[in-house]
Amino acid sequence: MQDEHMDFNNIKIEALKRAKQNEICEEWAVKMENAQTLDELLDMYIKGIDFSFSSEFLSNDFMRRNLKGKMEHKGIFLDDSVDLHNNRDIVCLGDSRLNYLADEFSVTQMYLRDNVKARLVVRDSAFVMIDIFDNVQLEIEASDKANVRVNCYKGAKVTFESNDDSYVKISNKDFKTYR
């Protein structure tokens, strides 16, 4: 157990150092400092995804070395191939492949970056919000009153098919990431 705790402290110290170098706000720096578990830090990574992505304070290399195998239960995947169903939050990075089914009135917030290839089936009044970046290739099949909103940042590509009163809205952004 001691090793695991040391591991967490080292990860926290390094993550905080990197966040400060990227001018994280004081409030979040304090929150990071006070985090007691890796799960708390991972929750912050997702909640502050705009900072996480625009600053890339945690590089894919850092995550690969320190977080692989410890973040997937929070919906964060790097260089993975996953089949998921009705997750609340999903972050896919690196060379990930994602097959996703959203149904039964589920609500999902999804962030796809780097070279992710994703295929989504959204149906049964499910609601999915997606932000895609870089070289992401996203394919959506929406039906049965599904509601899908995509923020498509420069470089990312999305194709979709929409049937049976489903709604898919693509908002193309003229920049690479959050501003």
N, C-alpha and C positions, 0 to 999 in steps of 0.2 A: 504494500500500500504506500509506503514511503516514497518509492521510486515514482509512482504515478503522481503523487503530490508535487514532487520536485519537477517533474515533467510539466505539470500544469503551470507552476510558478515561472519556469523558464519561458514557456510559451507566452504567458501573460506579460512578462517583463519585455520580451522582444516585440510583441504586438503593440504594447503601449509606446515603446520607443519609436517604432515605425509610424504609429498614429500621430505622435507629437511632431515628428519630422514633417508630416504632411499637414500640420496645422489643424489637428482635431480641436474642437471647441473645449473649453475648460470643463464644462459640465460632463461631457462624455469621457474626458480623460479621467475625471474623478470616478465616474461609474466603472470604467475599465479597471482602475486601480482597486476598487472595492469588490470587484467580482470574486466570488468564492469558488466557482466551478467553471469548467470549460463550457458547459451548457449555457451559462450566463453570457460568456464571451461570444459564443456562437449566435445566441439570440440577438445580441447587440450588433453583430456583423450583418444579420438580416434586417433588423430594424433600421440600421444606418446604412443600408445598401447603397444609397446615393453617394455617401462619403467613401464607402468600401470600394465601389467601382470607379468613381472619378479620380480617387487618389491612388488606387491599387496598393494601399499600404500593406496589405497582405498579398504578396505575389503568389502566383500558382506554385512556384518552386517552394516557397515557405510552407504553403498549405500541403503540398505533396510530401515534404519532409516531416512535418509536425502534426498534421491534422487528419491525414488519410486514415480511415478506419475509426475515427473518433467523431466525425461530423455528419455521417450519412443519416443517422437516426433523426437529425434535425432537418433533413431535406437538402443538404448541401453535398453536391457530387462533383468530383473532379476526375477526368479521364475514366469515366465509368460508363457502363451500359446498363440502363435500368428500365424496368417496367413498373410504373407507379399508378395508383388509383386513389383519387379523392384526397390527396395530400393538401394541407393548408398552405404551406410555403415550400417552394422548390427553387433552388439555385443550382444551375448546371454550368460548369466551367471546363476549360480545356477541350479535350477531344471526346467529350461525352456524347452518348447516344441515349435519347429518351423516347420511350413510348409511354403515352399518358392517356388515361381514361378518366374523364370527369363526368359524373352523372348524379342522379338523385338529389338535385338541389344543392350540390356541394359548391363551395367557394374556394377558389385557388388564386394565389398570387405567385407568379413565376418570373424568374430572372434568368436569362440565357445569354452566355457570353462566349467569346473566343471562337472555337470551331465546332460548336454544338450542332448536332443534327437532331431535330425533334419532330415527332409525329403525335398529334393530339386528336383524340376523338372526344368531342364534348356534346352531351345530350341530356335529356331529362331535366331541362331548366337549370342546368349547372351554369355557374358564372366563373369565368377565368379572365384574370388581368395578367398580361404578359409584357415584359420589357425585353427586347432583343437587341443585341449589340454585335459589333465586329463582323465575323463571317458566319454568323448563325444562319442555318437553313431550317425554317419552320414550316410545317405542313399541318393544316387544320381541317378537320372534317366536323362540321357543326350541324346538329339536327335537333328536332323536338324541343323547340323553345330555348335552346342554349343561347348564352350571351357571352361573346368573346371580345375583349378589347386588347389590341396590340399596339404598343409604342415601339415603332421600328426605327432604330437609330442607324445612322449612315453605315452602309456596308452590309447590313443584315437583310435577309430575304424571307418573304413570307408568301405562301400560296394557300388558298382556302377554297372550300366547297361548303355552301350553306343551303340547308334544306328545311322544310317544315317549320316556318316561322322562327327560325334561328336568326341571330343577329351577330355579324362579325364586323367590327370597326377597326380599320388600320389607320393609325396616325403616324405619318412619316416625319421624322425629325431630321433637321439639317445638320446635326452635329453628332460626334462620335459617342458621347456619353452624357450623363447628367451634367448640368452646368451649375 
